[in-house]
Amino acid sequence: MTELRYLSDVVTLELDTEKCTGCGTCVTVCPHAVLAIEQGSARIVDRDACMECGACAGNCPAEALSVESGVGCAAAIIIGAIRGTSPNCACSTEGTSCCG
């Protein structure tokens, strides 16, 4: 199966490098490897892979990231409806999901 890609150049993900402390939490929680830590700070390495689940922004202790829920969670809801399963955008933790 090929890698699922969302829409190009529509992601609302923003990174404020001035606020970033380089803790790496965003890299740990991102289900699609959108971010990386380089030279002590986060960097967006694959913006179009972002499904806008909000895991990075919601877990950033420095509030250096922002994103509005969008195409990724919407796609998960649609795919879940088609398959007759619960929405799963791969950002769920401990049985919860941002797509619910």
Biopython code that builds the backbone (N, CA, C, O; Angstrom):
import numpy as np
from Bio.PDB.StructureBuilder import StructureBuilder

atoms = [
    (1, "MET", "N", (0.842, -1.178, 0.000)),
    (1, "MET", "CA", (0.000, 0.000, 0.000)),
    (1, "MET", "C", (0.888, 1.242, 0.000)),
    (1, "MET", "O", (1.871, 1.309, 0.738)),
    (2, "THR", "N", (0.552, 2.180, -0.793)),
    (2, "THR", "CA", (1.331, 3.409, -0.839)),
    (2, "THR", "C", (0.955, 4.315, 0.322)),
    (2, "THR", "O", (-0.115, 4.170, 0.912)),
    (3, "GLU", "N", (1.831, 5.241, 0.641)),
    (3, "GLU", "CA", (1.601, 6.164, 1.744)),
    (3, "GLU", "C", (0.441, 7.092, 1.419)),
    (3, "GLU", "O", (0.377, 7.673, 0.336)),
    (4, "LEU", "N", (-0.486, 7.223, 2.384)),
    (4, "LEU", "CA", (-1.624, 8.108, 2.203)),
    (4, "LEU", "C", (-1.164, 9.548, 2.321)),
    (4, "LEU", "O", (-0.532, 9.917, 3.311)),
    (5, "ARG", "N", (-1.467, 10.361, 1.334)),
    (5, "ARG", "CA", (-1.131, 11.785, 1.355)),
    (5, "ARG", "C", (-2.423, 12.566, 1.333)),
    (5, "ARG", "O", (-3.413, 12.136, 0.742)),
    (6, "TYR", "N", (-2.408, 13.694, 1.970)),
    (6, "TYR", "CA", (-3.579, 14.540, 2.030)),
    (6, "TYR", "C", (-3.466, 15.605, 0.938)),
    (6, "TYR", "O", (-2.775, 15.381, -0.055)),
    (7, "LEU", "N", (-4.092, 16.701, 1.086)),
    (7, "LEU", "CA", (-4.044, 17.758, 0.085)),
    (7, "LEU", "C", (-2.742, 18.546, 0.194)),
    (7, "LEU", "O", (-2.237, 18.752, 1.297)),
    (8, "SER", "N", (-2.202, 18.981, -0.920)),
    (8, "SER", "CA", (-0.959, 19.748, -0.926)),
    (8, "SER", "C", (-1.222, 21.217, -0.620)),
    (8, "SER", "O", (-2.215, 21.800, -1.057)),
    (9, "ASP", "N", (-0.307, 21.789, 0.139)),
    (9, "ASP", "CA", (-0.305, 23.229, 0.418)),
    (9, "ASP", "C", (-1.579, 23.768, 1.068)),
    (9, "ASP", "O", (-1.986, 24.893, 0.777)),
    (10, "VAL", "N", (-2.211, 22.989, 1.938)),
    (10, "VAL", "CA", (-3.405, 23.467, 2.625)),
    (10, "VAL", "C", (-3.300, 23.378, 4.150)),
    (10, "VAL", "O", (-4.195, 23.838, 4.860)),
    (11, "VAL", "N", (-2.236, 22.803, 4.644)),
    (11, "VAL", "CA", (-2.094, 22.550, 6.078)),
    (11, "VAL", "C", (-1.940, 23.859, 6.858)),
    (11, "VAL", "O", (-1.230, 24.772, 6.434)),
    (12, "THR", "N", (-2.613, 23.930, 7.996)),
    (12, "THR", "CA", (-2.575, 25.132, 8.829)),
    (12, "THR", "C", (-1.470, 25.096, 9.877)),
    (12, "THR", "O", (-1.382, 26.006, 10.700)),
    (13, "LEU", "N", (-0.643, 24.087, 9.868)),
    (13, "LEU", "CA", (0.420, 23.922, 10.856)),
    (13, "LEU", "C", (1.395, 25.095, 10.821)),
    (13, "LEU", "O", (1.913, 25.461, 9.767)),
    (14, "GLU", "N", (1.632, 25.676, 12.002)),
    (14, "GLU", "CA", (2.580, 26.783, 12.135)),
    (14, "GLU", "C", (3.525, 26.487, 13.293)),
    (14, "GLU", "O", (3.114, 25.950, 14.322)),
    (15, "LEU", "N", (4.787, 26.839, 13.117)),
    (15, "LEU", "CA", (5.802, 26.658, 14.145)),
    (15, "LEU", "C", (6.467, 27.991, 14.443)),
    (15, "LEU", "O", (6.980, 28.652, 13.539)),
    (16, "ASP", "N", (6.460, 28.386, 15.711)),
    (16, "ASP", "CA", (7.142, 29.602, 16.145)),
    (16, "ASP", "C", (8.488, 29.176, 16.714)),
    (16, "ASP", "O", (8.569, 28.751, 17.867)),
    (17, "THR", "N", (9.544, 29.287, 15.912)),
    (17, "THR", "CA", (10.867, 28.829, 16.328)),
    (17, "THR", "C", (11.420, 29.631, 17.500)),
    (17, "THR", "O", (12.297, 29.152, 18.218)),
    (18, "GLU", "N", (10.919, 30.842, 17.700)),
    (18, "GLU", "CA", (11.359, 31.658, 18.837)),
    (18, "GLU", "C", (10.877, 31.058, 20.162)),
    (18, "GLU", "O", (11.561, 31.172, 21.179)),
    (19, "LYS", "N", (9.717, 30.427, 20.152)),
    (19, "LYS", "CA", (9.165, 29.819, 21.366)),
    (19, "LYS", "C", (9.689, 28.401, 21.596)),
    (19, "LYS", "O", (9.719, 27.932, 22.734)),
    (20, "CYS", "N", (10.097, 27.722, 20.540)),
    (20, "CYS", "CA", (10.482, 26.312, 20.621)),
    (20, "CYS", "C", (11.698, 26.122, 21.528)),
    (20, "CYS", "O", (12.698, 26.831, 21.412)),
    (21, "THR", "N", (11.584, 25.141, 22.440)),
    (21, "THR", "CA", (12.686, 24.816, 23.343)),
    (21, "THR", "C", (13.467, 23.590, 22.887)),
    (21, "THR", "O", (14.480, 23.240, 23.492)),
    (22, "GLY", "N", (13.004, 22.938, 21.829)),
    (22, "GLY", "CA", (13.685, 21.754, 21.319)),
    (22, "GLY", "C", (13.497, 20.515, 22.157)),
    (22, "GLY", "O", (14.336, 19.615, 22.119)),
    (23, "CYS", "N", (12.400, 20.443, 22.928)),
    (23, "CYS", "CA", (12.171, 19.306, 23.827)),
    (23, "CYS", "C", (11.913, 17.997, 23.073)),
    (23, "CYS", "O", (12.192, 16.919, 23.599)),
    (24, "GLY", "N", (11.388, 18.078, 21.854)),
    (24, "GLY", "CA", (11.146, 16.887, 21.041)),
    (24, "GLY", "C", (9.797, 16.230, 21.235)),
    (24, "GLY", "O", (9.522, 15.206, 20.611)),
    (25, "THR", "N", (8.951, 16.784, 22.078)),
    (25, "THR", "CA", (7.631, 16.194, 22.299)),
    (25, "THR", "C", (6.834, 16.120, 21.001)),
    (25, "THR", "O", (6.152, 15.127, 20.748)),
    (26, "CYS", "N", (6.914, 17.150, 20.190)),
    (26, "CYS", "CA", (6.164, 17.169, 18.927)),
    (26, "CYS", "C", (6.583, 16.016, 18.009)),
    (26, "CYS", "O", (5.749, 15.413, 17.332)),
    (27, "VAL", "N", (7.862, 15.724, 17.998)),
    (27, "VAL", "CA", (8.378, 14.625, 17.163)),
    (27, "VAL", "C", (7.845, 13.295, 17.675)),
    (27, "VAL", "O", (7.493, 12.417, 16.888)),
    (28, "THR", "N", (7.787, 13.149, 18.989)),
    (28, "THR", "CA", (7.318, 11.914, 19.605)),
    (28, "THR", "C", (5.838, 11.655, 19.332)),
    (28, "THR", "O", (5.451, 10.519, 19.056)),
    (29, "VAL", "N", (5.009, 12.692, 19.406)),
    (29, "VAL", "CA", (3.561, 12.487, 19.282)),
    (29, "VAL", "C", (3.033, 12.552, 17.854)),
    (29, "VAL", "O", (1.906, 12.123, 17.607)),
    (30, "CYS", "N", (3.801, 13.069, 16.916)),
    (30, "CYS", "CA", (3.316, 13.186, 15.538)),
    (30, "CYS", "C", (3.266, 11.807, 14.873)),
    (30, "CYS", "O", (4.294, 11.139, 14.768)),
    (31, "PRO", "N", (2.083, 11.375, 14.424)),
    (31, "PRO", "CA", (1.962, 10.050, 13.818)),
    (31, "PRO", "C", (2.492, 9.964, 12.382)),
    (31, "PRO", "O", (2.528, 8.874, 11.812)),
    (32, "HIS", "N", (2.902, 11.088, 11.790)),
    (32, "HIS", "CA", (3.338, 11.069, 10.396)),
    (32, "HIS", "C", (4.716, 11.681, 10.159)),
    (32, "HIS", "O", (5.042, 12.035, 9.026)),
    (33, "ALA", "N", (5.529, 11.810, 11.207)),
    (33, "ALA", "CA", (6.904, 12.313, 11.084)),
    (33, "ALA", "C", (6.979, 13.642, 10.334)),
    (33, "ALA", "O", (7.829, 13.831, 9.463)),
    (34, "VAL", "N", (6.089, 14.548, 10.681)),
    (34, "VAL", "CA", (6.044, 15.865, 10.046)),
    (34, "VAL", "C", (7.164, 16.761, 10.560)),
    (34, "VAL", "O", (7.643, 17.643, 9.848)),
    (35, "LEU", "N", (7.576, 16.526, 11.805)),
    (35, "LEU", "CA", (8.549, 17.395, 12.459)),
    (35, "LEU", "C", (9.824, 16.636, 12.806)),
    (35, "LEU", "O", (9.822, 15.411, 12.936)),
    (36, "ALA", "N", (10.905, 17.383, 12.953)),
    (36, "ALA", "CA", (12.182, 16.825, 13.394)),
    (36, "ALA", "C", (12.868, 17.864, 14.264)),
    (36, "ALA", "O", (12.591, 19.059, 14.167)),
    (37, "ILE", "N", (13.763, 17.389, 15.110)),
    (37, "ILE", "CA", (14.581, 18.302, 15.905)),
    (37, "ILE", "C", (15.936, 18.413, 15.218)),
    (37, "ILE", "O", (16.626, 17.417, 15.004)),
    (38, "GLU", "N", (16.296, 19.625, 14.884)),
    (38, "GLU", "CA", (17.579, 19.889, 14.234)),
    (38, "GLU", "C", (18.205, 21.113, 14.876)),
    (38, "GLU", "O", (17.557, 22.151, 15.014)),
    (39, "GLN", "N", (19.439, 20.992, 15.260)),
    (39, "GLN", "CA", (20.184, 22.092, 15.870)),
    (39, "GLN", "C", (19.442, 22.687, 17.065)),
    (39, "GLN", "O", (19.400, 23.905, 17.242)),
    (40, "GLY", "N", (18.855, 21.803, 17.888)),
    (40, "GLY", "CA", (18.218, 22.221, 19.122)),
    (40, "GLY", "C", (16.843, 22.839, 19.001)),
    (40, "GLY", "O", (16.347, 23.427, 19.962)),
    (41, "SER", "N", (16.214, 22.720, 17.841)),
    (41, "SER", "CA", (14.887, 23.296, 17.648)),
    (41, "SER", "C", (14.075, 22.420, 16.692)),
    (41, "SER", "O", (14.630, 21.712, 15.852)),
    (42, "ALA", "N", (12.758, 22.485, 16.840)),
    (42, "ALA", "CA", (11.885, 21.743, 15.927)),
    (42, "ALA", "C", (11.917, 22.395, 14.547)),
    (42, "ALA", "O", (12.140, 23.597, 14.402)),
    (43, "ARG", "N", (11.686, 21.557, 13.548)),
    (43, "ARG", "CA", (11.602, 22.025, 12.165)),
    (43, "ARG", "C", (10.545, 21.202, 11.464)),
    (43, "ARG", "O", (10.462, 19.992, 11.673)),
    (44, "ILE", "N", (9.731, 21.841, 10.631)),
    (44, "ILE", "CA", (8.739, 21.129, 9.823)),
    (44, "ILE", "C", (9.472, 20.531, 8.631)),
    (44, "ILE", "O", (10.033, 21.259, 7.812)),
    (45, "VAL", "N", (9.467, 19.198, 8.535)),
    (45, "VAL", "CA", (10.200, 18.531, 7.456)),
    (45, "VAL", "C", (9.296, 17.994, 6.354)),
    (45, "VAL", "O", (9.762, 17.753, 5.240)),
    (46, "ASP", "N", (8.009, 17.801, 6.644)),
    (46, "ASP", "CA", (7.088, 17.280, 5.627)),
    (46, "ASP", "C", (5.687, 17.825, 5.890)),
    (46, "ASP", "O", (4.803, 17.095, 6.338)),
    (47, "ARG", "N", (5.493, 19.091, 5.613)),
    (47, "ARG", "CA", (4.231, 19.785, 5.902)),
    (47, "ARG", "C", (3.026, 19.063, 5.293)),
    (47, "ARG", "O", (1.990, 18.951, 5.948)),
    (48, "ASP", "N", (3.139, 18.580, 4.074)),
    (48, "ASP", "CA", (1.990, 17.959, 3.412)),
    (48, "ASP", "C", (1.621, 16.600, 4.000)),
    (48, "ASP", "O", (0.560, 16.064, 3.678)),
    (49, "ALA", "N", (2.467, 16.034, 4.849)),
    (49, "ALA", "CA", (2.122, 14.781, 5.525)),
    (49, "ALA", "C", (1.268, 15.037, 6.759)),
    (49, "ALA", "O", (0.711, 14.100, 7.331)),
    (50, "CYS", "N", (1.159, 16.294, 7.175)),
    (50, "CYS", "CA", (0.376, 16.652, 8.360)),
    (50, "CYS", "C", (-1.107, 16.419, 8.090)),
    (50, "CYS", "O", (-1.650, 16.859, 7.077)),
    (51, "MET", "N", (-1.750, 15.711, 9.027)),
    (51, "MET", "CA", (-3.184, 15.476, 8.905)),
    (51, "MET", "C", (-3.977, 16.369, 9.848)),
    (51, "MET", "O", (-5.178, 16.179, 10.039)),
    (52, "GLU", "N", (-3.296, 17.336, 10.429)),
    (52, "GLU", "CA", (-3.924, 18.339, 11.290)),
    (52, "GLU", "C", (-4.670, 17.729, 12.471)),
    (52, "GLU", "O", (-5.757, 18.187, 12.826)),
    (53, "CYS", "N", (-4.094, 16.706, 13.074)),
    (53, "CYS", "CA", (-4.737, 16.077, 14.231)),
    (53, "CYS", "C", (-4.568, 16.912, 15.491)),
    (53, "CYS", "O", (-5.365, 16.794, 16.422)),
    (54, "GLY", "N", (-3.541, 17.752, 15.532)),
    (54, "GLY", "CA", (-3.330, 18.621, 16.681)),
    (54, "GLY", "C", (-2.508, 18.020, 17.798)),
    (54, "GLY", "O", (-2.323, 18.660, 18.833)),
    (55, "ALA", "N", (-2.009, 16.812, 17.621)),
    (55, "ALA", "CA", (-1.227, 16.173, 18.676)),
    (55, "ALA", "C", (0.015, 16.985, 19.032)),
    (55, "ALA", "O", (0.364, 17.096, 20.207)),
    (56, "CYS", "N", (0.676, 17.547, 18.042)),
    (56, "CYS", "CA", (1.896, 18.330, 18.299)),
    (56, "CYS", "C", (1.572, 19.592, 19.085)),
    (56, "CYS", "O", (2.215, 19.877, 20.096)),
    (57, "ALA", "N", (0.597, 20.337, 18.635)),
    (57, "ALA", "CA", (0.231, 21.598, 19.294)),
    (57, "ALA", "C", (-0.334, 21.350, 20.683)),
    (57, "ALA", "O", (-0.032, 22.090, 21.619)),
    (58, "GLY", "N", (-1.137, 20.334, 20.819)),
    (58, "GLY", "CA", (-1.755, 20.030, 22.095)),
    (58, "GLY", "C", (-0.781, 19.566, 23.159)),
    (58, "GLY", "O", (-1.065, 19.662, 24.353)),
    (59, "ASN", "N", (0.357, 19.068, 22.734)),
    (59, "ASN", "CA", (1.351, 18.547, 23.669)),
    (59, "ASN", "C", (2.593, 19.410, 23.793)),
    (59, "ASN", "O", (3.493, 19.073, 24.562)),
    (60, "CYS", "N", (2.669, 20.504, 23.065)),
    (60, "CYS", "CA", (3.859, 21.362, 23.099)),
    (60, "CYS", "C", (3.845, 22.207, 24.378)),
    (60, "CYS", "O", (2.978, 23.066, 24.538)),
    (61, "PRO", "N", (4.795, 21.971, 25.288)),
    (61, "PRO", "CA", (4.803, 22.735, 26.539)),
    (61, "PRO", "C", (5.153, 24.213, 26.338)),
    (61, "PRO", "O", (4.842, 25.043, 27.192)),
    (62, "ALA", "N", (5.792, 24.541, 25.228)),
    (62, "ALA", "CA", (6.185, 25.932, 24.954)),
    (62, "ALA", "C", (5.155, 26.671, 24.107)),
    (62, "ALA", "O", (5.310, 27.860, 23.829)),
    (63, "GLU", "N", (4.098, 25.959, 23.696)),
    (63, "GLU", "CA", (3.069, 26.527, 22.817)),
    (63, "GLU", "C", (3.676, 27.122, 21.552)),
    (63, "GLU", "O", (3.274, 28.191, 21.093)),
    (64, "ALA", "N", (4.646, 26.410, 21.006)),
    (64, "ALA", "CA", (5.335, 26.870, 19.796)),
    (64, "ALA", "C", (4.640, 26.413, 18.519)),
    (64, "ALA", "O", (4.974, 26.888, 17.433)),
    (65, "LEU", "N", (3.689, 25.507, 18.632)),
    (65, "LEU", "CA", (2.997, 24.978, 17.465)),
    (65, "LEU", "C", (1.515, 25.315, 17.519)),
    (65, "LEU", "O", (0.909, 25.355, 18.589)),
    (66, "SER", "N", (0.951, 25.553, 16.355)),
    (66, "SER", "CA", (-0.494, 25.746, 16.255)),
    (66, "SER", "C", (-0.972, 25.064, 14.980)),
    (66, "SER", "O", (-0.263, 25.015, 13.974)),
    (67, "VAL", "N", (-2.177, 24.545, 15.047)),
    (67, "VAL", "CA", (-2.785, 23.885, 13.894)),
    (67, "VAL", "C", (-4.291, 23.825, 14.129)),
    (67, "VAL", "O", (-4.746, 23.615, 15.253)),
    (68, "GLU", "N", (-5.043, 24.009, 13.078)),
    (68, "GLU", "CA", (-6.496, 23.883, 13.158)),
    (68, "GLU", "C", (-6.876, 22.504, 12.644)),
    (68, "GLU", "O", (-6.329, 22.041, 11.643)),
    (69, "SER", "N", (-7.809, 21.845, 13.322)),
    (69, "SER", "CA", (-8.256, 20.538, 12.848)),
    (69, "SER", "C", (-8.737, 20.664, 11.416)),
    (69, "SER", "O", (-9.417, 21.626, 11.059)),
    (70, "GLY", "N", (-8.382, 19.700, 10.610)),
    (70, "GLY", "CA", (-8.725, 19.828, 9.203)),
    (70, "GLY", "C", (-8.801, 18.532, 8.457)),
    (70, "GLY", "O", (-9.458, 17.589, 8.899)),
    (71, "VAL", "N", (-8.138, 18.473, 7.333)),
    (71, "VAL", "CA", (-8.308, 17.399, 6.361)),
    (71, "VAL", "C", (-8.007, 16.023, 6.910)),
    (71, "VAL", "O", (-8.675, 15.063, 6.528)),
    (72, "GLY", "N", (-7.042, 15.887, 7.780)),
    (72, "GLY", "CA", (-6.684, 14.563, 8.297)),
    (72, "GLY", "C", (-7.778, 13.953, 9.119)),
    (72, "GLY", "O", (-8.167, 12.805, 8.900)),
    (73, "CYS", "N", (-8.282, 14.716, 10.073)),
    (73, "CYS", "CA", (-9.356, 14.192, 10.907)),
    (73, "CYS", "C", (-10.629, 14.012, 10.096)),
    (73, "CYS", "O", (-11.376, 13.061, 10.326)),
    (74, "ALA", "N", (-10.885, 14.895, 9.164)),
    (74, "ALA", "CA", (-12.057, 14.737, 8.299)),
    (74, "ALA", "C", (-11.932, 13.465, 7.479)),
    (74, "ALA", "O", (-12.903, 12.723, 7.332)),
    (75, "ALA", "N", (-10.760, 13.208, 6.950)),
    (75, "ALA", "CA", (-10.544, 11.984, 6.167)),
    (75, "ALA", "C", (-10.763, 10.750, 7.031)),
    (75, "ALA", "O", (-11.351, 9.770, 6.574)),
    (76, "ALA", "N", (-10.293, 10.787, 8.281)),
    (76, "ALA", "CA", (-10.474, 9.644, 9.180)),
    (76, "ALA", "C", (-11.946, 9.388, 9.448)),
    (76, "ALA", "O", (-12.376, 8.235, 9.490)),
    (77, "ILE", "N", (-12.714, 10.434, 9.627)),
    (77, "ILE", "CA", (-14.148, 10.291, 9.877)),
    (77, "ILE", "C", (-14.849, 9.700, 8.648)),
    (77, "ILE", "O", (-15.695, 8.817, 8.786)),
    (78, "ILE", "N", (-14.505, 10.177, 7.463)),
    (78, "ILE", "CA", (-15.117, 9.676, 6.227)),
    (78, "ILE", "C", (-14.750, 8.213, 5.995)),
    (78, "ILE", "O", (-15.615, 7.400, 5.670)),
    (79, "ILE", "N", (-13.471, 7.874, 6.160)),
    (79, "ILE", "CA", (-13.027, 6.490, 5.951)),
    (79, "ILE", "C", (-13.699, 5.573, 6.963)),
    (79, "ILE", "O", (-14.112, 4.465, 6.618)),
    (80, "GLY", "N", (-13.813, 6.027, 8.217)),
    (80, "GLY", "CA", (-14.496, 5.239, 9.232)),
    (80, "GLY", "C", (-15.949, 4.992, 8.871)),
    (80, "GLY", "O", (-16.465, 3.891, 9.059)),
    (81, "ALA", "N", (-16.607, 6.021, 8.350)),
    (81, "ALA", "CA", (-18.009, 5.872, 7.953)),
    (81, "ALA", "C", (-18.162, 4.886, 6.801)),
    (81, "ALA", "O", (-19.087, 4.074, 6.793)),
    (82, "ILE", "N", (-17.266, 4.956, 5.838)),
    (82, "ILE", "CA", (-17.316, 4.052, 4.682)),
    (82, "ILE", "C", (-17.070, 2.612, 5.108)),
    (82, "ILE", "O", (-17.752, 1.694, 4.652)),
    (83, "ARG", "N", (-16.090, 2.423, 5.985)),
    (83, "ARG", "CA", (-15.725, 1.076, 6.441)),
    (83, "ARG", "C", (-16.621, 0.561, 7.556)),
    (83, "ARG", "O", (-16.599, -0.629, 7.870)),
    (84, "GLY", "N", (-17.410, 1.449, 8.157)),
    (84, "GLY", "CA", (-18.249, 1.049, 9.276)),
    (84, "GLY", "C", (-17.450, 0.872, 10.558)),
    (84, "GLY", "O", (-17.836, 0.096, 11.433)),
    (85, "THR", "N", (-16.335, 1.591, 10.671)),
    (85, "THR", "CA", (-15.485, 1.513, 11.854)),
    (85, "THR", "C", (-15.415, 2.877, 12.529)),
    (85, "THR", "O", (-15.905, 3.872, 11.995)),
    (86, "SER", "N", (-14.812, 2.909, 13.688)),
    (86, "SER", "CA", (-14.608, 4.180, 14.372)),
    (86, "SER", "C", (-13.568, 4.994, 13.615)),
    (86, "SER", "O", (-12.674, 4.425, 12.988)),
    (87, "PRO", "N", (-13.674, 6.317, 13.665)),
    (87, "PRO", "CA", (-12.646, 7.150, 13.041)),
    (87, "PRO", "C", (-11.283, 6.852, 13.651)),
    (87, "PRO", "O", (-11.174, 6.678, 14.865)),
    (88, "ASN", "N", (-10.247, 6.790, 12.825)),
    (88, "ASN", "CA", (-8.902, 6.552, 13.330)),
    (88, "ASN", "C", (-7.911, 7.314, 12.473)),
    (88, "ASN", "O", (-7.571, 6.894, 11.366)),
    (89, "CYS", "N", (-7.453, 8.436, 12.998)),
    (89, "CYS", "CA", (-6.463, 9.222, 12.265)),
    (89, "CYS", "C", (-5.053, 8.928, 12.744)),
    (89, "CYS", "O", (-4.106, 9.612, 12.355)),
    (90, "ALA", "N", (-4.907, 7.909, 13.590)),
    (90, "ALA", "CA", (-3.620, 7.451, 14.127)),
    (90, "ALA", "C", (-3.070, 8.377, 15.197)),
    (90, "ALA", "O", (-1.906, 8.246, 15.575)),
    (91, "CYS", "N", (-3.854, 9.291, 15.687)),
    (91, "CYS", "CA", (-3.370, 10.171, 16.752)),
    (91, "CYS", "C", (-4.001, 9.818, 18.078)),
    (91, "CYS", "O", (-3.881, 10.574, 19.042)),
    (92, "SER", "N", (-4.672, 8.683, 18.145)),
    (92, "SER", "CA", (-5.333, 8.305, 19.387)),
    (92, "SER", "C", (-4.317, 7.841, 20.425)),
    (92, "SER", "O", (-3.292, 7.249, 20.090)),
    (93, "THR", "N", (-4.621, 8.120, 21.684)),
    (93, "THR", "CA", (-3.799, 7.671, 22.783)),
    (93, "THR", "C", (-4.695, 7.145, 23.888)),
    (93, "THR", "O", (-5.702, 7.764, 24.230)),
    (94, "GLU", "N", (-4.331, 6.017, 24.438)),
    (94, "GLU", "CA", (-5.062, 5.434, 25.543)),
    (94, "GLU", "C", (-6.560, 5.315, 25.269)),
    (94, "GLU", "O", (-7.377, 5.583, 26.149)),
    (95, "GLY", "N", (-6.915, 4.920, 24.069)),
    (95, "GLY", "CA", (-8.305, 4.688, 23.735)),
    (95, "GLY", "C", (-9.111, 5.910, 23.361)),
    (95, "GLY", "O", (-10.310, 5.800, 23.105)),
    (96, "THR", "N", (-8.476, 7.087, 23.322)),
    (96, "THR", "CA", (-9.197, 8.285, 22.921)),
    (96, "THR", "C", (-8.718, 8.700, 21.547)),
    (96, "THR", "O", (-7.664, 8.255, 21.094)),
    (97, "SER", "N", (-9.470, 9.536, 20.888)),
    (97, "SER", "CA", (-9.091, 9.998, 19.567)),
    (97, "SER", "C", (-9.561, 11.425, 19.367)),
    (97, "SER", "O", (-10.629, 11.808, 19.843)),
    (98, "CYS", "N", (-8.775, 12.197, 18.672)),
    (98, "CYS", "CA", (-9.180, 13.572, 18.380)),
    (98, "CYS", "C", (-10.297, 13.607, 17.350)),
    (98, "CYS", "O", (-10.941, 14.641, 17.170)),
    (99, "CYS", "N", (-10.532, 12.500, 16.678)),
    (99, "CYS", "CA", (-11.520, 12.462, 15.608)),
    (99, "CYS", "C", (-12.925, 12.185, 16.123)),
    (99, "CYS", "O", (-13.891, 12.324, 15.373)),
    (100, "GLY", "N", (-13.056, 11.804, 17.365)),
    (100, "GLY", "CA", (-14.362, 11.410, 17.910)),
    (100, "GLY", "C", (-15.308, 12.467, 17.778)),
    (100, "GLY", "O", (-16.461, 12.318, 18.182)),
]
sb = StructureBuilder()
sb.init_structure("model")
sb.init_model(0)
sb.init_chain("A")
sb.init_seg("    ")
for serial, (resi, resn, name, xyz) in enumerate(atoms, 1):
    if name == "N":
        sb.init_residue(resn, " ", resi, " ")
    sb.init_atom(name, np.array(xyz, "f"), 0.0, 1.0, " ", f" {name:<3s}", serial, name[0])
structure = sb.get_structure()
